[in-house]
């Protein structure tokens, strides 16, 4: 992934030179303004440090979960649920910032936990030196205290936003993945945790968008199970370009357990199956169906043919685009599926 901006040094370093000089003069002649500026500088520095913890997951978790939550909330009539939980497009749009905040607040403590795990900082110094800890913006003890605070904040957020069950589940999955080696010791368990995590983020976002708990009735439960199955059978695509680092750390990912070639064939076969099955399930129109098949086939073909680290990273981006399309199928399709 391309690194973000390297540093945030002051609150005025990105504005025009004349304005910057004027502000500097205020710093010199006004102790109050100097103190205010120092506070703002620190707030900008710390805020950017928090942002860097989650930067790598914006395209894989935050964006797709936000799309799933708002799109499926708008398509709630497709799930045969009680009319009391229906919301207008305007109501859902008004809650979209709350949905985005809920996703990010739930994600932040997980990423901190992941990036403070044994050996994580050393690995990031090589692969992602711009991250908060390898860049020296925060110490590991500080990050761990922050993680505990953010888990508390994540719980408080659910009191007024919703998604309490998903928040608790994400905390448990995070501990299993990061602290109990669930993400390292068994490739199947690794994929199961990833699948459950995706569903928790997506369903939680949907619940927050609606503003009420969502009942797990047959159609909705089947849809969540389908999303979990898609993630379980294809998410190890992200492990294809990390094999060197995973081998050094002793992680048992799918490509390292079954071999690079076999892992690629499992991804390709699953993509071709889901690329056709998902739009078929929802009775999607021609455009949505062909788009799904095209993107899924592109991922399958690239996975089998283009086997460099750079190519695998690009293929994973296409996978995320396809997943976003799958997430909005209930909204864009003209007929209810699953019967």
VOSELO-809742 format. One record per atom (N, C-alpha, C): residue in three letters; x negated, y, z. Coordinates in pm, whole numbers, padded with zeros to 5 digits, always signed. Layout:
<zadrens>
ALAXYZ ...
</zadrens>
This chain:
<zadrens>
UNK-00084-00120+00000 UNK+00000+00000+00000 UNK-00087+00124+00000 UNK-00045+00228-00074 UNK-00116+00353-00076 UNK-00108+00420+00060 UNK-00222+00471+00106 UNK-00226+00532+00239 UNK-00156+00666+00237 UNK-00098+00708+00350 UNK-00037+00840+00359 UNK-00145+00945+00378 UNK-00103+01069+00400 UNK-00199+01175+00427 UNK-00292+01135+00541 UNK-00419+01175+00530 UNK-00517+01129+00627 UNK-00495+01190+00765 UNK-00461+01317+00773 UNK-00465+01382+00903 UNK-00365+01496+00910 UNK-00315+01521+01028 UNK-00237+01641+01055 UNK-00314+01717+01161 UNK-00379+01829+01121 UNK-00470+01895+01214 UNK-00402+02009+01290 UNK-00325+02091+01221 UNK-00254+02200+01286 UNK-00119+02217+01220 UNK-00035+02295+01285 UNK+00097+02317+01227 UNK+00093+02419+01114 UNK-00020+02494+01098 UNK-00024+02598+00995 UNK-00125+02569+00886 UNK-00186+02452+00887 UNK-00294+02426+00791 UNK-00245+02394+00652 UNK-00113+02379+00633 UNK-00061+02347+00500 UNK+00020+02462+00441 UNK+00009+02583+00502 UNK+00080+02698+00448 UNK-00019+02791+00380 UNK+00029+02899+00321 UNK-00057+02987+00242 UNK-00164+03051+00329 UNK-00284+03077+00272 UNK-00394+03137+00350 UNK-00359+03269+00418 UNK-00290+03363+00350 UNK-00256+03489+00421 UNK-00170+03465+00544 UNK-00070+03376+00530 UNK+00015+03345+00644 UNK-00065+03278+00754 UNK-00154+03190+00716 UNK-00238+03121+00815 UNK-00325+03220+00890 UNK-00383+03318+00818 UNK-00467+03418+00884 UNK-00385+03503+00981 UNK-00263+03537+00941 UNK-00176+03615+01030 UNK-00144+03538+01158 UNK-00113+03409+01142 UNK-00082+03327+01259 UNK-00205+03314+01347 UNK-00324+03301+01286 UNK-00447+03291+01365 UNK-00469+03419+01446 UNK-00435+03534+01387 UNK-00451+03658+01462 UNK-00358+03662+01582 UNK-00237+03606+01567 UNK-00145+03599+01680 UNK-00202+03507+01788 UNK-00268+03400+01745 UNK-00330+03309+01841 UNK-00430+03385+01928 UNK-00505+03479+01866 UNK-00613+03548+01937 UNK-00558+03652+02035 UNK-00447+03718+01996 UNK-00399+03831+02074 UNK-00280+03798+02164 UNK-00229+03676+02155 UNK-00113+03641+02237 UNK-00135+03505+02303 UNK-00169+03504+02432 UNK-00188+03375+02501 UNK-00064+03287+02493 UNK+00056+03348+02502 UNK+00178+03269+02494 UNK+00190+03201+02359 UNK+00161+03277+02252 UNK+00170+03219+02119 UNK+00066+03109+02101 UNK-00052+03128+02161 UNK-00156+03026+02152 UNK-00109+02897+02219 UNK-00047+02910+02336 UNK+00002+02790+02406 UNK+00114+02722+02326 UNK+00203+02805+02270 UNK+00311+02749+02189 UNK+00255+02676+02068 UNK+00156+02736+02003 UNK+00095+02673+01887 UNK+00026+02542+01923 UNK-00038+02540+02041 UNK-00106+02418+02084 UNK-00005+02306+02108 UNK+00110+02342+02166 UNK+00214+02242+02188 UNK+00266+02189+02056 UNK+00288+02279+01961 UNK+00337+02238+01830 UNK+00236+02151+01756 UNK+00108+02186+01770 UNK+00003+02104+01709 UNK+00007+01962+01765 UNK+00019+01953+01896 UNK+00020+01822+01959 UNK+00144+01743+01920 UNK+00258+01812+01913 UNK+00381+01745+01874 UNK+00370+01692+01731 UNK+00310+01772+01642 UNK+00293+01728+01504 UNK+00198+01609+01497 UNK+00091+01615+01574 UNK-00006+01505+01575 UNK+00058+01377+01626 UNK+00129+01385+01738 UNK+00191+01265+01796 UNK+00305+01213+01710 UNK+00383+01303+01652 UNK+00492+01260+01565 UNK+00440+01187+01443 UNK+00331+01237+01386 UNK+00272+01172+01270 UNK+00213+01036+01308 UNK+00159+01025+01429 UNK+00106+00897+01477 UNK+00217+00793+01485 UNK+00334+00835+01535 UNK+00448+00743+01540 UNK+00489+00701+01400 UNK+00491+00797+01308 UNK+00530+00770+01170 UNK+00437+00666+01106 UNK+00307+00676+01136 UNK+00211+00584+01076 UNK+00232+00440+01122 UNK+00285+00421+01243 UNK+00312+00285+01290 UNK+00411+00214+01196 UNK+00507+00289+01143 UNK+00615+00228+01063 UNK+00599+00250+00914 UNK+00496+00321+00871 UNK+00484+00360+00731 UNK+00490+00241+00636 UNK+00422+00132+00670 UNK+00417+00016+00580 UNK+00551-00052+00564 UNK+00643-00030+00658 UNK+00771-00101+00657 UNK+00887-00016+00606 UNK+00858+00103+00557 UNK+00965+00189+00509 UNK+01035+00126+00388 UNK+00957+00071+00296 UNK+01015+00016+00174 UNK+01073-00123+00195 UNK+01028-00195+00298 UNK+01074-00332+00317 UNK+01185-00344+00421 UNK+01189-00255+00519 UNK+01287-00264+00628 UNK+01381-00144+00629 UNK+01325-00025+00642 UNK+01409+00093+00663 UNK+01499+00120+00543 UNK+01439+00129+00424 UNK+01517+00159+00304 UNK+01622+00053+00273 UNK+01583-00075+00257 UNK+01682-00178+00227 UNK+01790-00193+00335 UNK+01754-00182+00462 UNK+01854-00195+00569 UNK+01953-00080+00566 UNK+01904+00040+00538 UNK+01993+00156+00527 UNK+02091+00137+00411 UNK+02040+00087+00298 UNK+02126+00062+00183 UNK+02229-00046+00217 UNK+02185-00155+00278 UNK+02277-00263+00314 UNK+02386-00212+00407 UNK+02345-00141+00512 UNK+02441-00098+00613 UNK+02548-00007+00556 UNK+02507+00094+00479 UNK+02605+00189+00426 UNK+02687+00129+00312 UNK+02624+00052+00225 UNK+02696-00006+00111 UNK+02798-00110+00157 UNK+02758-00197+00248 UNK+02851-00301+00294 UNK+02959-00245+00386 UNK+02929-00136+00455 UNK+03034-00069+00533 UNK+03141-00012+00440 UNK+03098+00042+00327 UNK+03193+00096+00229 UNK+03271-00017+00162 UNK+03210-00135+00154 UNK+03276-00249+00088 UNK+03343-00342+00188 UNK+03381-00290+00304 UNK+03432-00374+00411 UNK+03559-00448+00372 UNK+03633-00394+00276 UNK+03757-00461+00233 UNK+03728-00595+00167 UNK+03605-00617+00123 UNK+03571-00743+00057 UNK+03557-00860+00155 UNK+03557-00831+00283 UNK+03528-00935+00381 UNK+03651-00982+00460 UNK+03769-00941+00418 UNK+03893-00985+00483 UNK+03894-00957+00633 UNK+03848-00838+00672 UNK+03846-00801+00813 UNK+03967-00715+00847 UNK+03988-00691+00975 UNK+04101-00611+01020 UNK+04089-00468+00968 UNK+04202-00411+00930 UNK+04200-00276+00873 UNK+04160-00170+00975 UNK+04159-00203+01102 UNK+04125-00104+01204 UNK+03980-00062+01198 UNK+03894-00140+01134 UNK+03753-00101+01129 UNK+03716-00037+00996 UNK+03813-00014+00909 UNK+03784+00052+00781 UNK+03744+00198+00806 UNK+03650+00247+00727 UNK+03607+00386+00735 UNK+03604+00447+00596 UNK+03631+00575+00587 UNK+03625+00643+00458 UNK+03480+00664+00418 UNK+03459+00691+00289 UNK+03323+00718+00242 UNK+03263+00838+00313 UNK+03346+00939+00341 UNK+03298+01056+00412 UNK+03253+01025+00553 UNK+03328+00940+00622 UNK+03291+00902+00758 UNK+03159+00824+00759 UNK+03143+00735+00663 UNK+03019+00657+00655 UNK+02902+00747+00620 UNK+02924+00840+00527 UNK+02817+00933+00489 UNK+02773+01017+00610 UNK+02869+01057+00692 UNK+02838+01139+00810 UNK+02754+01061+00911 UNK+02770+00928+00913 UNK+02693+00846+01008 UNK+02562+00794+00948 UNK+02535+00823+00822 UNK+02413+00772+00759 UNK+02285+00815+00832 UNK+02272+00942+00876 UNK+02151+00978+00953 UNK+02139+00897+01082 UNK+02251+00867+01145 UNK+02248+00786+01267 UNK+02202+00644+01235 UNK+02248+00591+01121 UNK+02204+00458+01078 UNK+02054+00456+01058 UNK+02001+00557+00986 UNK+01857+00563+00960 UNK+01779+00573+01092 UNK+01828+00655+01184 UNK+01761+00668+01314 UNK+01763+00536+01389 UNK+01877+00467+01390 UNK+01888+00339+01461 UNK+01787+00239+01405 UNK+01778+00229+01274 UNK+01684+00134+01213 UNK+01541+00167+01254 UNK+01505+00295+01245 UNK+01366+00334+01273 UNK+01331+00314+01420 UNK+01425+00348+01508 UNK+01399+00331+01652 UNK+01385+00183+01688 UNK+01462+00096+01623 UNK+01448-00048+01649 UNK+01318-00102+01591 UNK+01274-00045+01480 UNK+01153-00094+01412 UNK+01026-00052+01485 UNK+01023+00068+01539 UNK+00900+00124+01596 UNK+00838+00036+01703 UNK+00910-00009+01807 UNK+00843-00092+01908 UNK+00792-00225+01851 UNK+00863-00281+01752 UNK+00815-00405+01690 UNK+00681-00381+01621 UNK+00670-00272+01545 UNK+00545-00246+01472 UNK+00431-00216+01569 UNK+00461-00146+01678 UNK+00355-00119+01777 UNK+00307-00250+01837 UNK+00401-00338+01873 UNK+00366-00468+01928 UNK+00280-00547+01830 UNK+00319-00544+01704 UNK+00245-00616+01601 UNK+00104-00561+01582 UNK+00090-00430+01587 UNK-00038-00366+01560 UNK-00130-00360+01681 UNK-00079-00398+01799 UNK-00165-00408+01918 UNK-00198-00553+01953 UNK-00150-00647+01872 UNK-00178-00789+01897 UNK-00327-00816+01882 UNK-00371-00929+01937 UNK-00512-00966+01934 UNK-00565-00968+01791 UNK-00671-00892+01767 UNK-00735-00890+01636 UNK-00669-00800+01534 UNK-00554-00742+01568 UNK-00480-00661+01470 UNK-00555-00534+01434 UNK-00614-00468+01533 UNK-00684-00343+01506 UNK-00804-00367+01416 UNK-00879-00474+01444 UNK-00996-00507+01361 UNK-00954-00536+01218 UNK-00843-00607+01202 UNK-00792-00637+01068 UNK-00749-00509+00996 UNK-00682-00419+01069 UNK-00636-00294+01008 UNK-00751-00201+00973 UNK-00862-00211+01045 UNK-00978-00128+01011 UNK-01027-00158+00870 UNK-01003-00281+00825 UNK-01044-00321+00691 UNK-00935-00293+00588 UNK-00811-00334+00618 UNK-00703-00326+00521 UNK-00626-00194+00524 UNK-00602-00140+00644 UNK-00521-00020+00659 UNK-00584+00073+00763 UNK-00699+00130+00731 UNK-00771+00213+00830 UNK-00699+00341+00868 UNK-00596+00380+00790 UNK-00521+00502+00819 UNK-00418+00482+00929 UNK-00393+00359+00970 UNK-00293+00335+01074 UNK-00335+00401+01206 UNK-00240+00417+01294 UNK-00260+00495+01417 UNK-00378+00446+01500 UNK-00387+00316+01525 UNK-00490+00264+01615 UNK-00628+00261+01550 UNK-00646+00205+01431 UNK-00780+00206+01373 UNK-00830+00347+01341 UNK-00737+00443+01320 UNK-00777+00580+01293 UNK-00815+00655+01420 UNK-00797+00591+01537 UNK-00834+00652+01663 UNK-00738+00758+01713 UNK-00616+00757+01665 UNK-00518+00856+01707 UNK-00454+00820+01841 UNK-00473+00695+01884 UNK-00413+00648+02008 UNK-00492+00526+02053 UNK-00501+00505+02185 UNK-00568+00385+02236 UNK-00467+00271+02248 UNK-00517+00149+02258 UNK-00429+00034+02272 UNK-00344+00042+02399 UNK-00403+00076+02517 UNK-00318+00090+02637 UNK-00208+00194+02619 UNK-00242+00308+02555 UNK-00140+00410+02530 UNK-00030+00355+02440 UNK-00068+00279+02337 UNK+00030+00223+02244 UNK+00121+00123+02314 UNK+00066+00044+02405 UNK+00148-00055+02476 UNK+00246+00013+02569 UNK+00204+00121+02636 UNK+00299+00196+02719 UNK+00407+00259+02633 UNK+00367+00310+02517 UNK+00464+00368+02425 UNK+00563+00261+02378 UNK+00514+00141+02350 UNK+00601+00032+02305 UNK+00710+00003+02407 UNK+00674-00006+02534 UNK+00773-00032+02638 UNK+00875+00080+02646 UNK+00828+00203+02632 UNK+00920+00318+02635 UNK+01016+00313+02516 UNK+00962+00273+02399 UNK+01046+00269+02279 UNK+01147+00155+02285 UNK+01111+00045+02347 UNK+01210-00062+02365 UNK+01326-00012+02452 UNK+01293+00067+02556 UNK+01398+00124+02640 UNK+01483+00221+02560 UNK+01417+00305+02478 UNK+01491+00401+02396 UNK+01579+00330+02294 UNK+01527+00219+02238 UNK+01606+00142+02142 UNK+01734+00090+02207 UNK+01722+00045+02332 UNK+01840-00002+02403 UNK+01939+00110+02432 UNK+01886+00227+02473 UNK+01973+00340+02501 UNK+02045+00386+02374 UNK+01976+00381+02262 UNK+02035+00425+02136 UNK+02160+00345+02102 UNK+02160+00216+02138 UNK+02276+00132+02105 UNK+02400+00169+02185 UNK+02382+00239+02298 UNK+02496+00274+02382 UNK+02591+00367+02306 UNK+02533+00462+02231 UNK+02619+00557+02159 UNK+02625+00531+02008 UNK+02528+00455+01955 UNK+02528+00430+01810 UNK+02586+00294+01775 UNK+02572+00194+01865 UNK+02615+00058+01836 UNK+02498-00031+01802 UNK+02528-00154+01763 UNK+02422-00249+01726 UNK+02346-00306+01844 UNK+02412-00322+01959 UNK+02345-00370+02080 UNK+02297-00514+02065 UNK+02382-00601+02011 UNK+02343-00742+01997 UNK+02222-00756+01905 UNK+02223-00679+01798 UNK+02111-00686+01705 UNK+01983-00631+01767 UNK+01996-00527+01847 UNK+01880-00468+01913 UNK+01814-00568+02009 UNK+01896-00636+02088 UNK+01845-00737+02181 UNK+01780-00852+02103 UNK+01845-00893+01995 UNK+01790-01002+01914 UNK+01656-00963+01853 UNK+01644-00839+01807 UNK+01518-00793+01748 UNK+01405-00791+01851 UNK+01437-00753+01975 UNK+01335-00754+02081 UNK+01287-00896+02107 UNK+01380-00992+02109 UNK+01344-01132+02131 UNK+01262-01186+02015 UNK+01306-01157+01893 UNK+01233-01202+01774 UNK+01093-01139+01769 UNK+01083-01012+01809 UNK+00953-00945+01810 UNK+00856-01009+01907 UNK+00905-01044+02026 UNK+00820-01111+02124 UNK+00778-01249+02074 UNK+00871-01320+02013 UNK+00840-01453+01957 UNK+00735-01442+01847 UNK+00753-01348+01759 UNK+00663-01332+01644 UNK+00524-01286+01686 UNK+00519-01183+01773 UNK+00391-01118+01804 UNK+00322-01175+01927 UNK+00399-01207+02032 UNK+00338-01245+02159 UNK+00331-01395+02181 UNK+00416-01470+02114 UNK+00418-01615+02129 UNK+00368-01686+02003 UNK+00302-01610+01916 UNK+00239-01663+01795 UNK+00338-01727+01699 UNK+00465-01684+01706 UNK+00564-01739+01614 UNK+00535-01705+01469 UNK+00465-01595+01445 UNK+00433-01557+01310 UNK+00303-01615+01258 UNK+00233-01690+01343 UNK+00100-01740+01305 UNK+00088-01891+01298 UNK+00160-01963+01382 UNK+00132-02104+01403 UNK+00210-02199+01313 UNK+00318-02152+01254 UNK+00400-02241+01170 UNK+00464-02159+01060 UNK+00442-02197+00935 UNK+00490-02116+00823 UNK+00642-02114+00815 UNK+00707-02224+00853 UNK+00853-02228+00849 UNK+00913-02139+00957 UNK+00856-02146+01077 UNK+00904-02059+01184 UNK+00881-01913+01148 UNK+00768-01884+01087 UNK+00737-01747+01042 UNK+00848-01696+00949 UNK+00888-01779+00853 UNK+00993-01738+00759 UNK+01130-01729+00826 UNK+01156-01819+00923 UNK+01282-01813+00997 UNK+01292-01682+01075 UNK+01185-01644+01143 UNK+01186-01519+01220 UNK+01206-01400+01127 UNK+01136-01402+01013 UNK+01153-01293+00916 UNK+01298-01285+00868 UNK+01358-01400+00838 UNK+01495-01403+00788 UNK+01592-01350+00894 UNK+01576-01396+01017 UNK+01664-01350+01126 UNK+01646-01201+01151 UNK+01522-01154+01143 UNK+01496-01012+01163 UNK+01562-00926+01057 UNK+01552-00968+00931 UNK+01617-00893+00824 UNK+01768-00884+00848 UNK+01828-00997+00885 UNK+01973-00998+00906 UNK+02011-00909+01024 UNK+01930-00908+01129 UNK+01958-00823+01244 UNK+01953-00675+01205 UNK+01850-00636+01130 UNK+01841-00497+01085 UNK+01960-00462+00995 UNK+01991-00550+00899 UNK+02097-00522+00803 UNK+02234-00517+00869 UNK+02266-00619+00950 UNK+02397-00622+01015 UNK+02410-00512+01118 UNK+02301-00482+01188 UNK+02304-00372+01284 UNK+02330-00239+01216 UNK+02265-00218+01101 UNK+02286-00095+01025 UNK+02431-00084+00979 UNK+02489-00196+00939 UNK+02629-00197+00896 UNK+02721-00162+01013 UNK+02692-00218+01129 UNK+02775-00191+01247 UNK+02767-00045+01288 UNK+02647+00011+01283 UNK+02629+00152+01317 UNK+02701+00241+01216 UNK+02696+00204+01088 UNK+02765+00281+00984 UNK+02915+00283+01007 UNK+02970+00171+01055 UNK+03114+00162+01082 UNK+03151+00227+01215 UNK+03057+00226+01308 UNK+03085+00285+01439 UNK+03160+00195+01534 UNK+03180+00069+01496 UNK+03249-00028+01581 UNK+03182-00164+01563 UNK+03192-00253+01662 UNK+03136-00389+01645 UNK+03203-00460+01528 UNK+03125-00535+01453 UNK+03182-00608+01339 UNK+03209-00753+01379 UNK+03330-00801+01358 UNK+03361-00940+01390 UNK+03297-01034+01288 UNK+03241-01143+01336 UNK+03175-01239+01246 UNK+03277-01338+01193 UNK+03362-01292+01104 UNK+03459-01379+01041 UNK+03396-01447+00919 UNK+03471-01537+00858 UNK+03416-01632+00763 UNK+03339-01569+00647 UNK+03399-01473+00578 UNK+03335-01415+00460 UNK+03207-01339+00497 UNK+03216-01260+00604 UNK+03100-01181+00646 UNK+02988-01270+00698 UNK+03025-01372+00776 UNK+02925-01464+00828 UNK+02856-01538+00715 UNK+02933-01576+00613 UNK+02873-01644+00498 UNK+02776-01552+00423 UNK+02811-01425+00415 UNK+02724-01329+00347 UNK+02594-01308+00425 UNK+02602-01296+00557 UNK+02481-01284+00638 UNK+02394-01409+00625 UNK+02457-01525+00623 UNK+02383-01650+00608 UNK+02315-01656+00472 UNK+02381-01605+00369 UNK+02320-01603+00236 UNK+02198-01513+00232 UNK+02209-01395+00295 UNK+02095-01304+00301 UNK+01979-01370+00374 UNK+02008-01437+00485 UNK+01903-01507+00560 UNK+01836-01614+00474 UNK+01917-01688+00397 UNK+01861-01793+00311 UNK+01773-01735+00201 UNK+01813-01621+00145 UNK+01731-01555+00044 UNK+01597-01515+00102 UNK+01600-01452+00218 UNK+01475-01408+00281 UNK+01388-01528+00315 UNK+01446-01630+00376 UNK+01368-01747+00417 UNK+01296-01810+00298 UNK+01362-01817+00184 UNK+01306-01890+00069 UNK+01216-01807-00020 UNK+01211-01674+00002 UNK+01129-01591-00087 UNK+01035-01494-00017 UNK+01052-01472+00114 UNK+00977-01365+00180 UNK+00827-01393+00185 UNK+00785-01518+00170 UNK+00641-01545+00172 UNK+00571-01491+00048 UNK+00645-01426-00040 UNK+00581-01352-00149 UNK+00485-01248-00092 UNK+00520-01189+00024 UNK+00432-01089+00084 UNK+00305-01151+00142 UNK+00304-01282+00158 UNK+00183-01349+00207 UNK+00085-01384+00095 UNK+00130-01373-00030 UNK+00044-01412-00141 UNK-00078-01321-00153 UNK-00061-01192-00125 UNK-00174-01100-00141 UNK-00251-01079-00011 UNK-00213-01147+00097 UNK-00283-01134+00225 UNK-00355-01263+00264 UNK-00379-01351+00169 UNK-00432-01483+00203 UNK-00572-01476+00265 UNK-00655-01385+00219 UNK-00791-01376+00275 UNK-00787-01339+00422 UNK-00713-01234+00454 UNK-00703-01192+00593 UNK-00632-01294+00679 UNK-00527-01359+00625 UNK-00455-01460+00701 UNK-00543-01582+00728 UNK-00628-01617+00632 UNK-00717-01731+00651 UNK-00819-01701+00760 UNK-00871-01579+00762 UNK-00968-01540+00864 UNK-00905-01544+01003 UNK-00779-01500+01013 UNK-00710-01497+01143 UNK-00651-01632+01181 UNK-00654-01728+01089 UNK-00601-01860+01120 UNK-00451-01870+01113 UNK-00385-01777+01043 UNK-00240-01783+01029 UNK-00202-01897+00935 UNK-00092-01962+00967 UNK-00043-02071+00884 UNK+00075-02021+00802 UNK+00043-01951+00694 UNK+00146-01902+00603 UNK+00171-02007+00495 UNK+00279-01990+00421 UNK+00316-02089+00320 UNK+00205-02113+00218 UNK+00144-02009+00157 UNK+00039-02037+00058 UNK-00083-02105+00117 UNK-00112-02081+00245 UNK-00228-02146+00307 UNK-00198-02288+00351 UNK-00071-02319+00373 UNK-00034-02454+00416 UNK-00011-02546+00298 UNK+00066-02499+00199 UNK+00099-02587+00086 UNK+00013-02561-00036 UNK-00064-02454-00033 UNK-00147-02420-00148 UNK-00088-02305-00228 UNK-00175-02228-00290 UNK-00132-02109-00363 UNK-00035-02145-00476 UNK-00069-02245-00555 UNK+00013-02281-00670 UNK+00151-02328-00631 UNK+00159-02420-00534 UNK+00290-02471-00491 UNK+00374-02359-00430 UNK+00311-02271-00353 UNK+00385-02161-00292 UNK+00446-02072-00399 UNK+00371-02048-00506 UNK+00424-01964-00614 UNK+00543-02030-00682 UNK+00539-02160-00700 UNK+00651-02229-00763 UNK+00776-02227-00674 UNK+00757-02235-00541 UNK+00874-02227-00453 UNK+00940-02090-00463 UNK+00859-01984-00473 UNK+00913-01849-00487 UNK+00986-01834-00620 UNK+00921-01878-00728 UNK+00980-01864-00862 UNK+01113-01938-00872 UNK+01117-02061-00823 UNK+01241-02139-00830 UNK+01352-02073-00750 UNK+01318-02026-00629 UNK+01419-01961-00546 UNK+01469-01832-00610 UNK+01379-01755-00669 UNK+01420-01628-00733 UNK+01515-01654-00849 UNK+01486-01753-00930 UNK+01574-01782-01043 UNK+01712-01828-00994 UNK+01713-01907-00887 UNK+01840-01953-00831 UNK+01921-01838-00775 UNK+01860-01756-00689 UNK+01933-01647-00625 UNK+01967-01536-00723 UNK+01880-01514-00821 UNK+01906-01409-00918 UNK+02035-01430-00994 UNK+02073-01555-01016 UNK+02199-01587-01083 UNK+02312-01608-00983 UNK+02282-01674-00873 UNK+02387-01713-00778 UNK+02450-01593-00707 UNK+02370-01495-00667 UNK+02424-01383-00589 UNK+02528-01303-00667 UNK+02499-01257-00789 UNK+02605-01186-00862 UNK+02723-01275-00896 UNK+02698-01403-00918 UNK+02806-01496-00944 UNK+02898-01508-00822 UNK+02839-01514-00705 UNK+02916-01525-00580 UNK+03012-01408-00565 UNK+02966-01288-00600 UNK+03048-01168-00581 UNK+03132-01135-00703 UNK+03125-01215-00807 UNK+03203-01185-00926 UNK+03159-01055-00990 UNK+03027-01034-00994 UNK+02973-00908-01044 UNK+02998-00893-01193 UNK+02998-00769-01239 UNK+03014-00740-01381 UNK+02887-00770-01458 UNK+02892-00744-01586 UNK+02781-00777-01675 UNK+02653-00702-01638 UNK+02664-00574-01611 UNK+02546-00493-01583 UNK+02477-00541-01455 UNK+02553-00559-01349 UNK+02494-00605-01223 UNK+02435-00744-01236 UNK+02504-00832-01307 UNK+02454-00969-01324 UNK+02325-00972-01403 UNK+02322-00901-01516 UNK+02201-00900-01599 UNK+02086-00831-01527 UNK+02116-00728-01450 UNK+02011-00659-01374 UNK+01949-00752-01271 UNK+02034-00827-01200 UNK+01985-00921-01101 UNK+01900-01030-01166 UNK+01949-01086-01275 UNK+01875-01194-01343 UNK+01743-01141-01397 UNK+01745-01021-01454 UNK+01622-00963-01510 UNK+01517-00940-01402 UNK+01557-00875-01291 UNK+01461-00847-01184 UNK+01411-00975-01120 UNK+01502-01070-01094 UNK+01460-01197-01033 UNK+01367-01274-01125 UNK+01397-01274-01254 UNK+01311-01343-01350 UNK+01175-01276-01362 UNK+01174-01143-01352 UNK+01047-01071-01355 UNK+00959-01109-01237 UNK+01022-01117-01119 UNK+00946-01158-01000 UNK+00893-01300-01017 UNK+00979-01390-01066 UNK+00937-01530-01085 UNK+00822-01540-01184 UNK+00835-01472-01298 UNK+00732-01480-01401 UNK+00600-01419-01353 UNK+00608-01303-01289 UNK+00487-01237-01240 UNK+00419-01322-01133 UNK+00499-01383-01047 UNK+00441-01465-00940 UNK+00361-01582-00998 UNK+00411-01641-01105 UNK+00344-01756-01166 UNK+00226-01717-01254 UNK+00237-01604-01321 UNK+00137-01568-01423 UNK+00032-01471-01371 UNK+00076-01369-01299 UNK-00016-01264-01252 UNK-00054-01293-01107 UNK-00175-01343-01087 UNK-00210-01397-00955 UNK-00319-01318-00882 UNK-00338-01192-00918 UNK-00435-01109-00847 UNK-00367-01042-00728 UNK-00450-00991-00637 UNK-00396-00922-00520 UNK-00316-00800-00562 UNK-00369-00724-00655 UNK-00300-00603-00701 UNK-00167-00640-00766 UNK-00167-00743-00849 UNK-00044-00785-00916 UNK+00059-00835-00816 UNK+00014-00911-00716 UNK+00108-00962-00616 UNK+00171-00849-00535 UNK+00095-00746-00507 UNK+00152-00630-00436 UNK+00260-00563-00520 UNK+00234-00549-00649 UNK+00334-00489-00738 UNK+00457-00578-00750 UNK+00435-00708-00756 UNK+00548-00802-00764 UNK+00635-00792-00640 UNK+00572-00775-00524 UNK+00649-00761-00401 UNK+00734-00635-00401 UNK+00686-00530-00465 UNK+00767-00408-00477 UNK+00891-00434-00562 UNK+00873-00511-00670 UNK+00988-00545-00755 UNK+01086-00632-00677 UNK+01034-00721-00594 UNK+01119-00803-00507 UNK+01206-00716-00417 UNK+01148-00610-00363 UNK+01224-00520-00277 UNK+01333-00447-00355 UNK+01304-00411-00478 UNK+01406-00348-00562 UNK+01521-00446-00587 UNK+01486-00571-00617 UNK+01589-00673-00640 UNK+01671-00696-00514 UNK+01607-00702-00399 UNK+01680-00721-00274 UNK+01778-00607-00251 UNK+01738-00485-00284 UNK+01828-00372-00268 UNK+01950-00388-00357 UNK+01929-00437-00479 UNK+02042-00463-00568 UNK+02134-00570-00509 UNK+02077-00675-00456 UNK+02157-00782-00394 UNK+02239-00725-00279 UNK+02181-00636-00200 UNK+02250-00580-00085 UNK+02373-00498-00124 UNK+02372-00438-00243 UNK+02486-00354-00281 UNK+02587-00428-00368 UNK+02566-00557-00393 UNK+02658-00632-00478 UNK+02804-00629-00429 UNK+02829-00639-00298 UNK+02970-00632-00255 UNK+03037-00500-00293 UNK+02957-00393-00301 UNK+03014-00263-00333 UNK+03034-00245-00483 UNK+02938-00289-00563 UNK+02943-00261-00707 UNK+03020-00367-00785 UNK+03045-00482-00723 UNK+03116-00588-00794 UNK+03266-00562-00792 UNK+03333-00609-00895 UNK+03475-00580-00909 UNK+03567-00683-00845 UNK+03513-00797-00801 UNK+03600-00901-00744 UNK+03535-00960-00621 UNK+03614-01003-00527 UNK+03563-01065-00406 UNK+03511-01205-00436 UNK+03394-01238-00378 UNK+03339-01372-00399 UNK+03348-01455-00276 UNK+03301-01575-00287 UNK+03287-01661-00173 UNK+03402-01754-00149 UNK+03504-01755-00232 UNK+03617-01847-00209 UNK+03594-01977-00282 
</zadrens>
